[in-house]
Amino acid sequence: MPDLNDVTRGRILFGGDYNPEQWPEEVWQDDVRLMKAAGVNSVTVGVFSWAKLEPRPGAREFGWLDRLLDLLHQHGIGVVLATPTASPPPWLGRLHPDTLPRDEHGQIVWWGSRQQFSHSSTVYRHYAAALTEDLAARYGEHPALTMWHINNEYCTYDWGDESARAFRAWLQRRYETLDALNEAWGTAFWSQRYDSWAEIIPPRRAQYLKNPTQVLDFKRFTSDALLECYLAERDIVTRHSPHLPVTTNFMPLWTGQDAWEWAQHEDIVSVDIYPDPKDPLAGQFNAMIGDMTRCQAHGPWMVMEQAAGPVNFRGINHPKPRGLNRLLSLQSVAHGADAICFFQWRQSRQGAEKFHSGMVSHAGEHGRTYQEVKELGADLARLGPAVTGTHTPAQVAVVHDWDSWWADQQGGRLSDQVRYEELIRAWHRALWEAGLATDFARPEGELGAYRVVVVPHLYLLTDAAVENLLAYVADGGSLVCGFHTGAADADDRVREGGMDGRLRELFGIRTVHEWWPLDPGETVGCGTFRGTLWSEELEAAEDAEVVASYEGGELDGLPAVLRRGQGWYISTLPEPDALRELLTTVAREAGVRPVLDGLPAGVEAVRRGDLLFLLNHGRLPVELAVPGTHRDLLGGGTVEGSITLGRYGVAVLAP
């Protein structure tokens, strides 16, 4: 099976989305001149070109794309060719309104933006497959082509009638009988029992709270329906180009796709990363997405999109200060990326994203953005031979699961302040600030390679996942679980006792008497630290060690943190410093050390293969002690004993 190594061949891919249809053809010559000067070796084309390729049903206008691919090939720039099916042309919705999705209220989602397609529409799928077939037949052997990019940021929900039919078929495959569905959904509650498959609809707008398991299954179905669209197009291009890898781009921590499942069907796993440059923890967010994507890919991965400057989708869209783009890009390389690409090459002058930055900004080639892009291209060229294909090792894993995330979003939950993605980030932040290299893992996945496994918050756990965690501890691993973990089974049915009994025994919890969510801004004393967001009324077993107890209020004297052997349970969200210290303690007991000891705050050390990446996420210079003698791959020369990193500085050291 082809993979990223087949494309990189000892170099880091560097480039971005290229949308030349927005410009007169005379601009194309200037584009390739600037690309070559910046070291660009790969561009993605065709992502939003459906209306230009097929301006009316069945028409094919490939001439401009022929000229473009030939031009890029002449200049040694590889092409990632996209199927343009994320943005159907207006004629498709006008002639076939059944291809348009409907929202929860039954209202049509019209054309005029992008992603206005029903994933379950047979007409949409027909036209998407037909255009993909013709693209693959025409360009599958083009010498410029290096990989296929299917669609773009799959994210479309649909509550319409065709989706309803597909949802019912999906449910019949999952449950086989209505009795099994009624049992799984708990339809005895509120007289919701179904007597015919025809009675089942997507969870549209309802008078009050919707059935949470129905909502959970609809999210599972939507991820699978979108995956069917991807697989249909993937299979077409693979038939024409079996030697070329195929990808589609994930969005970071987006709830709609089960990326664990999707990644199994990609030759290259790619992601779009847009940390907020004003966020003091932008580097931690970037590292977390890199760690997660690397583990989905089981090796090197691809930054498909990032911004060279400001984006356009935040309330206030800040530019990146000088040096930050280079820092975050090289940080992604440290965390396993073998491709660093941007949206987009040249900043648009019209349309909804005209204020979203490009590698060539409105300031042109003399602007700061392009000049920094050129510097980054030179850095990546220096690193490519030494870094591509190597791995970033870790002895700690964060367990992450989409089913649990979906279930945790239900209406009627105990606290709308509990946001799964924020908890994942809080726990990863603690490990990142402690300097502990971190992987991500799925609950039922292989955990034996890790000395420490942390579960920030998995409200829903399948029986297989519970058994996997128990086996991990039985084999000598150290497990740390956060609050409200294991409360529900795979059907979002609350476990007897409020927590899976096997987990209660593992952690030394006799009884979960009650959950006590906290108000916004409220904290609770836990001895040497304060807890936030949540607390629990627990009764410890006799042989459990109470590590920290609640102080004051209704829970005074009850356990906040307890352990039994190598199983730890934290029933609140400790403040950041406290969570870092707790996880550092567990790691130290398990024999896990930071990548480099004694680093100042804001400085990150990452090992990838034989290389040591040092990254300064601060604006002030720092001096670091570095044991031994190393070659500086970016700055040149030899480093012995110590090194100084400037503002947003990066060093990559080789033995």
C-alpha positions as CSV (number, residue, x, y, z in Angstrom):
1,M,0.0,0.0,0.0
2,P,1.5,3.4,-1.0
3,D,2.2,5.8,1.9
4,L,3.8,9.2,2.6
5,N,7.3,7.9,2.3
6,D,6.6,7.1,-1.4
7,V,5.9,10.7,-2.0
8,T,8.5,12.5,0.2
9,R,11.5,10.5,-0.9
10,G,13.8,12.0,1.7
11,R,12.3,15.5,1.6
12,I,9.6,17.2,3.6
13,L,6.6,18.2,1.4
14,F,6.1,21.9,1.4
15,G,3.3,23.9,-0.2
16,G,-0.4,24.5,0.0
17,D,-3.8,24.7,-1.6
18,Y,-3.4,26.3,-5.0
19,N,-6.6,27.8,-6.5
20,P,-5.4,29.3,-9.9
21,E,-9.0,29.4,-11.2
22,Q,-9.3,32.6,-9.1
23,W,-6.7,34.3,-11.2
24,P,-5.9,35.1,-14.9
25,E,-3.6,32.5,-16.4
26,E,-0.8,35.1,-16.8
27,V,-0.5,35.0,-13.0
28,W,0.3,31.3,-13.1
29,Q,3.9,32.0,-14.4
30,D,4.5,34.3,-11.5
31,D,3.1,31.7,-9.1
32,V,5.5,29.0,-10.2
33,R,8.4,31.5,-10.0
34,L,7.6,32.4,-6.4
35,M,7.0,28.7,-5.5
36,K,10.4,27.7,-6.7
37,A,12.0,30.6,-4.9
38,A,10.3,29.5,-1.7
39,G,11.2,25.8,-2.0
40,V,7.6,24.8,-2.6
41,N,7.6,21.2,-4.0
42,S,3.9,20.2,-3.6
43,V,0.5,22.0,-4.2
44,T,-3.0,20.8,-3.8
45,V,-5.3,21.7,-6.7
46,G,-8.9,21.3,-7.6
47,V,-10.4,21.3,-4.1
48,F,-13.2,23.8,-5.1
49,S,-13.2,23.4,-8.9
50,W,-16.4,21.5,-9.5
51,A,-18.3,24.4,-11.2
52,K,-15.3,25.1,-13.4
53,L,-14.7,21.5,-14.4
54,E,-18.4,20.7,-14.9
55,P,-20.2,24.1,-15.6
56,R,-23.4,22.3,-16.6
57,P,-24.5,18.7,-16.2
58,G,-22.2,16.3,-18.0
59,A,-19.9,19.0,-19.4
60,R,-16.2,18.5,-19.0
61,E,-13.8,21.4,-19.2
62,F,-10.4,20.0,-18.4
63,G,-8.2,22.2,-20.7
64,W,-7.2,24.7,-18.0
65,L,-6.3,21.8,-15.6
66,D,-4.3,20.2,-18.4
67,R,-2.3,23.4,-18.8
68,L,-1.9,23.8,-15.1
69,L,-0.6,20.3,-14.3
70,D,1.8,20.5,-17.3
71,L,3.1,23.8,-16.0
72,L,3.7,22.6,-12.5
73,H,5.4,19.4,-13.8
74,Q,7.7,21.5,-16.0
75,H,8.8,23.3,-12.8
76,G,9.3,20.2,-10.7
77,I,6.3,20.9,-8.4
78,G,4.2,17.8,-7.5
79,V,0.5,17.9,-7.5
80,V,-2.0,16.6,-4.9
81,L,-5.1,16.4,-7.0
82,A,-8.4,16.8,-5.2
83,T,-11.8,15.6,-6.1
84,P,-13.9,18.8,-6.0
85,T,-17.0,17.1,-4.4
86,A,-17.0,19.2,-1.2
87,S,-18.7,22.1,-3.0
88,P,-21.3,21.2,-5.6
89,P,-22.1,23.8,-8.3
90,P,-25.4,25.7,-8.1
91,W,-26.9,23.8,-10.9
92,L,-26.9,20.6,-8.9
93,G,-29.0,22.0,-6.1
94,R,-31.3,23.8,-8.6
95,L,-32.0,20.8,-10.8
96,H,-31.8,18.3,-7.9
97,P,-33.1,19.9,-4.7
98,D,-33.0,16.4,-3.1
99,T,-29.1,16.7,-3.1
100,L,-29.4,19.6,-0.6
101,P,-29.2,18.7,3.1
102,R,-31.9,19.8,5.6
103,D,-31.2,21.0,9.1
104,E,-32.8,19.8,12.4
105,H,-35.8,22.1,11.7
106,G,-36.4,20.6,8.2
107,Q,-35.2,23.7,6.5
108,I,-33.2,23.4,3.3
109,V,-29.5,24.3,3.4
110,W,-29.1,26.2,0.2
111,W,-26.2,26.6,-2.2
112,G,-24.1,29.8,-2.1
113,S,-21.4,28.6,0.3
114,R,-19.8,25.1,0.4
115,Q,-20.5,21.6,1.7
116,Q,-24.2,21.9,0.7
117,F,-24.7,18.3,-0.1
118,S,-26.6,15.4,1.5
119,H,-24.2,12.6,2.1
120,S,-27.1,10.1,1.6
121,S,-28.3,11.5,-1.7
122,T,-28.1,9.0,-4.5
123,V,-28.1,11.8,-7.0
124,Y,-25.2,13.6,-5.3
125,R,-23.2,10.4,-5.1
126,H,-23.9,9.7,-8.8
127,Y,-22.6,13.1,-10.0
128,A,-19.6,13.0,-7.5
129,A,-18.6,9.5,-8.7
130,A,-19.0,10.4,-12.4
131,L,-16.7,13.5,-12.1
132,T,-14.2,11.6,-10.0
133,E,-14.1,8.8,-12.6
134,D,-13.3,11.2,-15.4
135,L,-10.7,13.0,-13.3
136,A,-9.0,9.8,-12.4
137,A,-9.1,8.4,-16.0
138,R,-7.6,11.6,-17.4
139,Y,-4.9,12.4,-14.7
140,G,-4.3,9.1,-13.0
141,E,-1.0,8.6,-14.9
142,H,0.0,12.3,-15.2
143,P,3.7,12.7,-14.2
144,A,2.9,15.7,-11.9
145,L,0.5,13.7,-9.8
146,T,1.8,12.5,-6.4
147,M,-1.3,11.7,-4.4
148,W,-5.1,12.1,-4.4
149,H,-7.1,14.3,-2.0
150,I,-10.7,13.3,-1.6
151,N,-13.3,16.0,-1.0
152,N,-12.4,18.5,1.8
153,E,-13.1,18.6,5.5
154,Y,-16.1,16.2,5.6
155,C,-18.5,17.9,8.0
156,T,-22.1,17.8,6.6
157,Y,-25.0,16.7,8.7
158,D,-28.4,16.0,7.1
159,W,-31.8,15.5,8.8
160,G,-33.7,15.2,5.5
161,D,-35.9,12.4,4.1
162,E,-33.2,10.6,2.1
163,S,-30.9,10.7,5.1
164,A,-33.8,9.3,7.2
165,R,-34.1,6.3,4.9
166,A,-30.3,5.7,5.1
167,F,-30.4,6.1,8.9
168,R,-33.1,3.4,9.1
169,A,-31.1,1.0,6.9
170,W,-28.0,1.7,9.1
171,L,-30.0,0.9,12.2
172,Q,-31.4,-2.3,10.7
173,R,-27.8,-3.4,10.1
174,R,-26.7,-2.5,13.6
175,Y,-29.7,-3.9,15.6
176,E,-31.4,-6.4,13.2
177,T,-34.6,-6.3,15.1
178,L,-36.9,-3.5,16.5
179,D,-36.9,-5.2,19.9
180,A,-33.1,-4.9,20.1
181,L,-33.3,-1.2,19.0
182,N,-36.0,-0.5,21.6
183,E,-33.9,-2.1,24.3
184,A,-30.8,-0.1,23.3
185,W,-32.6,3.2,23.0
186,G,-34.6,2.7,26.2
187,T,-37.8,3.6,24.4
188,A,-39.9,2.5,27.4
189,F,-39.2,6.0,28.7
190,W,-41.7,8.7,27.5
191,S,-43.7,6.1,25.4
192,Q,-41.2,6.2,22.6
193,R,-41.4,2.5,21.6
194,Y,-41.2,1.9,17.9
195,D,-43.4,-0.7,16.3
196,S,-42.2,-0.2,12.7
197,W,-38.9,0.9,11.1
198,A,-40.9,3.5,9.2
199,E,-41.6,5.3,12.4
200,I,-37.9,6.1,13.0
201,I,-36.6,9.5,11.9
202,P,-33.4,11.4,12.5
203,P,-33.4,13.3,15.8
204,R,-35.1,16.4,14.4
205,R,-36.4,19.4,16.4
206,A,-38.5,18.0,19.2
207,Q,-40.8,19.5,21.8
208,Y,-38.3,18.8,24.6
209,L,-35.2,16.7,25.2
210,K,-34.4,14.1,22.5
211,N,-33.7,10.5,23.2
212,P,-29.9,10.5,23.9
213,T,-29.1,7.1,22.4
214,Q,-31.0,8.0,19.2
215,V,-28.9,11.2,19.0
216,L,-25.7,9.1,19.7
217,D,-26.6,6.6,16.9
218,F,-27.3,9.4,14.5
219,K,-23.9,10.8,15.1
220,R,-22.4,7.3,14.5
221,F,-24.5,7.0,11.4
222,T,-23.4,10.4,10.0
223,S,-19.7,9.6,10.5
224,D,-20.3,6.3,8.6
225,A,-22.4,7.9,5.8
226,L,-19.7,10.5,5.1
227,L,-17.1,7.7,5.2
228,E,-19.1,5.8,2.5
229,C,-18.8,9.0,0.3
230,Y,-15.1,9.0,0.9
231,L,-14.6,5.3,0.2
232,A,-16.6,5.5,-3.0
233,E,-14.3,8.2,-4.5
234,R,-11.2,6.6,-3.0
235,D,-12.0,3.3,-4.7
236,I,-12.4,5.1,-8.1
237,V,-9.0,6.9,-8.0
238,T,-7.3,3.9,-6.6
239,R,-8.5,1.8,-9.5
240,H,-6.9,4.2,-11.9
241,S,-3.8,5.0,-9.8
242,P,-3.0,2.0,-7.5
243,H,0.5,3.3,-7.1
244,L,-0.6,6.6,-5.6
245,P,-1.6,7.2,-1.9
246,V,-5.0,8.7,-1.0
247,T,-5.9,11.1,1.8
248,T,-8.7,13.4,3.0
249,N,-8.1,16.1,5.6
250,F,-9.4,15.9,9.1
251,M,-10.3,19.0,11.2
252,P,-8.6,19.1,14.6
253,L,-10.8,17.8,17.4
254,W,-13.9,18.0,15.3
255,T,-16.8,16.0,16.7
256,G,-18.4,14.8,13.5
257,Q,-16.0,12.1,12.3
258,D,-14.7,9.1,14.2
259,A,-11.1,9.7,13.0
260,W,-9.9,6.5,14.5
261,E,-12.1,4.6,12.1
262,W,-11.5,6.9,9.1
263,A,-7.7,6.8,9.5
264,Q,-7.8,3.0,8.8
265,H,-9.0,3.8,5.3
266,E,-6.4,6.5,4.4
267,D,-2.9,5.9,3.0
268,I,-1.9,9.2,4.4
269,V,-3.5,10.8,7.4
270,S,-3.7,14.6,7.0
271,V,-5.2,17.4,9.2
272,D,-5.9,21.1,9.2
273,I,-4.4,23.0,12.2
274,Y,-5.4,26.5,13.1
275,P,-4.2,27.5,16.5
276,D,-5.0,31.0,17.6
277,P,-1.8,33.1,17.5
278,K,-3.1,35.1,20.5
279,D,-3.5,32.0,22.6
280,P,-0.6,31.6,25.0
281,L,-1.0,27.9,24.7
282,A,-1.2,27.8,20.9
283,G,2.0,25.6,21.0
284,Q,0.3,23.1,23.3
285,F,-2.8,22.9,21.0
286,N,-0.5,22.4,18.0
287,A,1.4,19.7,19.8
288,M,-1.8,17.9,20.9
289,I,-3.2,17.8,17.3
290,G,0.2,16.5,16.1
291,D,0.3,13.8,18.7
292,M,-3.3,12.7,17.9
293,T,-2.8,12.7,14.2
294,R,0.5,10.8,14.4
295,C,-1.2,8.1,16.3
296,Q,-4.1,7.9,13.9
297,A,-1.5,7.6,11.1
298,H,0.8,5.1,13.0
299,G,3.7,7.2,11.8
300,P,4.5,10.2,9.7
301,W,1.5,12.4,8.8
302,M,0.6,15.5,6.8
303,V,-0.3,19.1,7.7
304,M,-2.7,19.7,4.9
305,E,-3.7,23.2,6.0
306,Q,-2.5,25.8,8.3
307,A,-2.4,29.6,8.1
308,A,0.6,31.6,7.2
309,G,-1.0,34.6,9.0
310,P,-4.5,35.4,10.2
311,V,-7.6,33.3,9.6
312,N,-11.1,34.6,8.9
313,F,-13.4,32.5,11.1
314,R,-12.7,34.0,14.6
315,G,-14.4,37.0,16.0
316,I,-11.1,38.8,15.9
317,N,-8.6,37.3,13.5
318,H,-5.0,38.1,14.6
319,P,-1.9,37.8,12.4
320,K,1.0,35.6,13.4
321,P,3.8,37.6,15.0
322,R,7.2,37.3,13.3
323,G,8.7,33.8,13.8
324,L,5.5,32.1,15.0
325,N,4.7,30.5,11.7
326,R,8.1,28.9,11.5
327,L,8.0,27.7,15.1
328,L,4.6,26.0,14.8
329,S,5.5,24.5,11.5
330,L,8.8,23.0,12.8
331,Q,6.9,21.9,15.9
332,S,4.6,19.8,13.7
333,V,7.7,18.2,12.1
334,A,9.0,17.4,15.6
335,H,5.7,15.7,16.3
336,G,5.9,13.5,13.2
337,A,4.7,15.5,10.2
338,D,6.5,14.9,6.9
339,A,4.5,17.5,5.0
340,I,3.9,21.1,5.9
341,C,1.2,22.8,3.8
342,F,-1.0,25.8,4.0
343,F,-4.4,27.2,3.0
344,Q,-3.7,28.7,0.7
345,W,-0.9,29.7,-1.8
346,R,-2.1,33.1,-2.9
347,Q,-4.5,35.1,-0.7
348,S,-7.9,35.5,-2.4
349,R,-9.0,39.0,-3.4
350,Q,-12.7,38.1,-3.4
351,G,-15.0,35.7,-1.7
352,A,-15.7,34.7,1.9
353,E,-12.0,34.0,2.7
354,K,-10.4,37.1,1.2
355,F,-9.1,38.0,4.7
356,H,-7.8,34.5,5.3
357,S,-4.0,34.6,4.8
358,G,-2.1,33.0,2.0
359,M,1.6,32.1,1.6
360,V,1.6,35.1,-0.7
361,S,-0.4,37.7,1.1
362,H,-2.0,40.8,-0.3
363,A,1.4,42.5,0.4
364,G,2.9,40.3,-2.3
365,E,6.4,38.8,-2.6
366,H,8.0,41.7,-0.6
367,G,5.6,41.2,2.3
368,R,6.7,39.7,5.6
369,T,4.5,36.6,5.2
370,Y,6.1,35.5,1.9
371,Q,9.6,36.3,3.1
372,E,9.0,34.1,6.2
373,V,7.6,31.3,4.0
374,K,10.8,31.4,2.0
375,E,12.8,31.0,5.2
376,L,10.7,28.1,6.3
377,G,11.1,26.4,3.0
378,A,14.9,26.6,3.4
379,D,14.6,25.1,6.9
380,L,12.5,22.2,5.7
381,A,14.9,21.5,2.9
382,R,17.8,21.2,5.4
383,L,15.8,18.9,7.7
384,G,14.2,16.6,5.1
385,P,17.0,14.0,4.6
386,A,17.5,13.5,8.3
387,V,13.9,13.5,9.5
388,T,11.5,12.0,7.0
389,G,10.2,8.5,7.8
390,T,11.4,8.7,11.5
391,H,9.3,8.3,14.5
392,T,8.5,10.3,17.7
393,P,8.5,7.8,20.6
394,A,6.3,8.2,23.7
395,Q,5.7,6.2,26.9
396,V,2.5,8.0,27.9
397,A,-0.8,7.7,26.1
398,V,-4.0,9.8,26.4
399,V,-7.2,7.7,25.7
400,H,-9.6,9.5,23.4
401,D,-12.9,8.3,21.9
402,W,-15.5,9.8,19.7
403,D,-18.4,7.6,20.9
404,S,-17.9,8.9,24.4
405,W,-17.6,12.5,23.2
406,W,-20.8,12.2,21.3
407,A,-22.6,10.7,24.3
408,D,-21.2,13.4,26.6
409,Q,-22.9,16.1,24.5
410,Q,-26.4,14.9,25.2
411,G,-29.1,17.2,26.4
412,G,-30.1,16.8,30.0
413,R,-26.6,16.2,31.2
414,L,-25.4,17.2,34.7
415,S,-23.3,20.1,33.6
416,D,-23.1,22.0,30.4
417,Q,-19.8,23.4,31.6
418,V,-18.2,20.0,31.0
419,R,-16.8,20.1,27.5
420,Y,-15.0,17.0,26.4
421,E,-12.5,18.8,24.0
422,E,-11.4,21.2,26.8
423,L,-10.8,18.3,29.2
424,I,-8.7,16.5,26.6
425,R,-6.7,19.7,26.1
426,A,-6.3,20.3,29.9
427,W,-4.8,16.8,30.5
428,H,-2.6,16.9,27.4
429,R,-1.4,20.4,28.6
430,A,-0.4,18.9,31.9
431,L,1.8,16.3,30.2
432,W,3.2,18.7,27.7
433,E,4.2,21.2,30.3
434,A,5.8,18.4,32.3
435,G,7.9,17.6,29.2
436,L,6.5,14.1,28.8
437,A,6.2,12.7,25.3
438,T,2.6,11.7,24.6
439,D,0.7,9.5,22.2
440,F,-3.1,9.1,21.8
441,A,-4.9,5.8,21.9
442,R,-8.4,4.5,21.5
443,P,-10.0,2.7,24.5
444,E,-10.0,-0.7,22.8
445,G,-6.6,-0.2,21.3
446,E,-3.2,-1.7,22.1
447,L,-1.8,-0.1,25.3
448,G,1.0,-2.4,26.3
449,A,3.7,-0.1,24.8
450,Y,3.0,2.6,27.4
451,R,4.1,2.9,31.0
452,V,1.3,5.4,31.8
453,V,-2.1,5.7,30.3
454,V,-4.4,8.6,31.2
455,V,-8.2,8.8,30.6
456,P,-9.2,12.4,31.0
457,H,-12.9,11.8,30.7
458,L,-14.7,8.9,29.1
459,Y,-18.3,9.0,30.2
460,L,-19.1,6.1,27.9
461,L,-17.0,2.9,27.9
462,T,-17.8,-0.3,26.1
463,D,-17.3,-3.6,27.9
464,A,-14.3,-4.3,25.6
465,A,-12.7,-0.9,26.6
466,V,-13.2,-1.6,30.3
467,E,-11.6,-5.0,30.0
468,N,-8.7,-3.5,28.0
469,L,-8.0,-1.0,30.7
470,L,-8.1,-3.7,33.4
471,A,-5.8,-5.9,31.4
472,Y,-3.4,-3.0,31.0
473,V,-3.1,-2.5,34.8
474,A,-2.9,-6.2,35.4
475,D,0.1,-6.3,33.1
476,G,1.9,-3.6,35.1
477,G,0.8,-0.4,33.6
478,S,-0.2,2.8,35.5
479,L,-3.7,4.1,34.8
480,V,-5.1,7.5,35.7
481,C,-8.7,8.3,35.1
482,G,-10.6,11.5,35.4
483,F,-14.0,12.2,36.7
484,H,-17.3,10.7,35.5
485,T,-15.4,8.0,33.6
486,G,-17.2,4.7,32.9
487,A,-20.6,5.9,34.0
488,A,-22.4,4.6,30.9
489,D,-22.2,1.6,28.6
490,A,-22.1,1.5,24.8
491,D,-25.9,2.3,24.6
492,D,-25.5,5.3,26.9
493,R,-27.2,3.2,29.7
494,V,-26.0,4.3,33.1
495,R,-23.9,1.5,34.7
496,E,-25.3,0.0,37.9
497,G,-23.8,1.9,40.8
498,G,-23.1,5.0,38.6
499,M,-19.7,3.6,37.5
500,D,-18.7,0.3,36.0
501,G,-18.2,-2.0,39.0
502,R,-14.9,-3.4,37.6
503,L,-13.5,0.1,37.5
504,R,-14.7,0.9,41.0
505,E,-12.9,-2.2,42.2
506,L,-9.8,-1.2,40.3
507,F,-9.6,2.3,41.8
508,G,-10.7,1.3,45.3
509,I,-14.2,3.0,45.2
510,R,-16.8,1.3,47.3
511,T,-19.7,3.6,46.3
512,V,-20.4,6.6,44.1
513,H,-23.0,8.2,46.1
514,E,-23.6,11.3,44.0
515,W,-22.0,13.6,41.4
516,W,-21.5,17.2,42.4
517,P,-20.8,19.5,39.4
518,L,-19.5,22.9,40.2
519,D,-20.8,26.3,39.0
520,P,-18.7,28.5,36.7
521,G,-15.8,29.9,38.6
522,E,-16.6,27.7,41.7
523,T,-13.7,25.7,43.1
524,V,-13.4,23.2,45.9
525,G,-10.5,22.6,48.3
526,C,-8.5,19.4,47.9
527,G,-5.7,19.7,50.4
528,T,-2.8,21.2,48.6
529,F,-4.7,22.2,45.5
530,R,-8.2,23.3,44.4
531,G,-10.5,21.4,42.1
532,T,-12.6,22.9,39.4
533,L,-15.6,22.1,37.2
534,W,-16.7,18.9,39.0
535,S,-16.6,16.9,42.3
536,E,-18.0,13.5,43.4
537,E,-19.3,12.1,46.6
538,L,-17.2,8.9,46.9
539,E,-16.8,6.2,49.6
540,A,-13.4,4.6,49.5
541,A,-12.7,0.9,49.9
542,E,-10.7,-0.1,53.0
543,D,-7.6,-0.9,51.0
544,A,-7.7,2.3,48.9
545,E,-5.2,5.1,49.4
546,V,-6.7,8.5,49.7
547,V,-4.2,10.8,48.0
548,A,-6.3,14.0,48.5
549,S,-9.5,14.8,50.3
550,Y,-12.1,17.5,49.8
551,E,-12.1,20.3,52.4
552,G,-15.2,22.2,53.3
553,G,-18.7,22.0,52.0
554,E,-20.9,18.9,51.6
555,L,-18.0,16.7,50.6
556,D,-15.6,17.7,53.5
557,G,-13.3,14.8,54.3
558,L,-14.3,12.6,51.4
559,P,-11.8,11.4,48.8
560,A,-11.0,13.7,45.9
561,V,-8.1,11.6,44.6
562,L,-7.6,8.0,45.4
563,R,-5.6,5.0,44.2
564,R,-5.4,1.3,44.5
565,G,-2.0,0.1,43.4
566,Q,-1.4,1.4,39.9
567,G,-4.9,2.6,39.3
568,W,-5.6,6.3,40.1
569,Y,-8.9,8.1,40.1
570,I,-9.2,11.9,40.1
571,S,-12.8,13.0,40.8
572,T,-12.4,16.7,40.0
573,L,-10.4,18.7,37.5
574,P,-7.3,20.0,39.4
575,E,-6.0,23.4,38.5
576,P,-3.3,23.2,35.8
577,D,-0.3,23.2,38.1
578,A,-1.8,20.6,40.4
579,L,-2.8,18.3,37.5
580,R,0.7,18.6,36.1
581,E,2.2,17.6,39.5
582,L,-0.2,14.7,39.9
583,L,0.6,13.3,36.5
584,T,4.3,13.9,36.9
585,T,4.2,11.9,40.2
586,V,2.5,9.0,38.4
587,A,5.0,9.1,35.5
588,R,8.0,9.3,37.9
589,E,6.8,6.2,39.8
590,A,6.4,4.4,36.4
591,G,9.9,5.3,35.4
592,V,8.9,7.9,32.8
593,R,11.2,11.0,32.5
594,P,10.9,14.2,30.6
595,V,12.6,14.3,27.2
596,L,15.0,16.8,28.7
597,D,15.3,17.8,32.4
598,G,15.4,21.3,33.7
599,L,13.7,23.2,30.8
600,P,12.3,26.6,31.6
601,A,8.6,27.3,31.2
602,G,7.5,27.6,27.5
603,V,10.4,25.6,26.1
604,E,9.6,22.2,24.6
605,A,11.9,19.3,23.8
606,V,10.9,16.6,21.4
607,R,12.8,13.6,20.1
608,R,12.1,12.4,16.6
609,G,14.4,9.5,15.5
610,D,17.9,10.6,16.4
611,L,17.1,14.3,16.4
612,L,16.4,16.5,19.3
613,F,14.0,19.4,18.6
614,L,14.2,22.4,21.0
615,L,11.4,24.9,20.6
616,N,11.0,28.2,22.5
617,H,7.3,29.2,22.6
618,G,8.2,32.5,24.3
619,R,9.1,36.0,23.1
620,L,12.3,36.2,25.2
621,P,15.6,34.4,24.5
622,V,16.4,31.5,26.7
623,E,19.6,29.6,27.3
624,L,19.4,25.8,27.7
625,A,21.8,23.2,29.0
626,V,22.2,20.4,26.4
627,P,24.3,17.5,27.5
628,G,26.8,16.2,25.0
629,T,27.9,17.5,21.6
630,H,25.5,17.9,18.7
631,R,25.3,19.2,15.1
632,D,22.9,22.1,14.7
633,L,21.0,21.2,11.5
634,L,19.4,24.6,11.1
635,G,21.9,27.0,12.5
636,G,25.0,25.1,11.4
637,G,28.0,24.4,13.5
638,T,28.4,22.5,16.7
639,V,26.5,22.7,20.0
640,E,28.3,21.6,23.1
641,G,27.0,22.0,26.6
642,S,24.4,24.8,26.0
643,I,22.4,26.6,23.4
644,T,20.5,29.9,23.2
645,L,17.1,30.1,21.5
646,G,15.8,33.4,20.5
647,R,12.2,34.6,20.4
648,Y,10.1,31.7,18.9
649,G,13.5,30.0,18.3
650,V,14.0,26.5,17.1
651,A,17.1,24.3,17.1
652,V,17.3,20.8,15.7
653,L,20.2,18.9,17.0
654,A,21.7,15.7,15.6
655,P,24.3,13.4,17.3
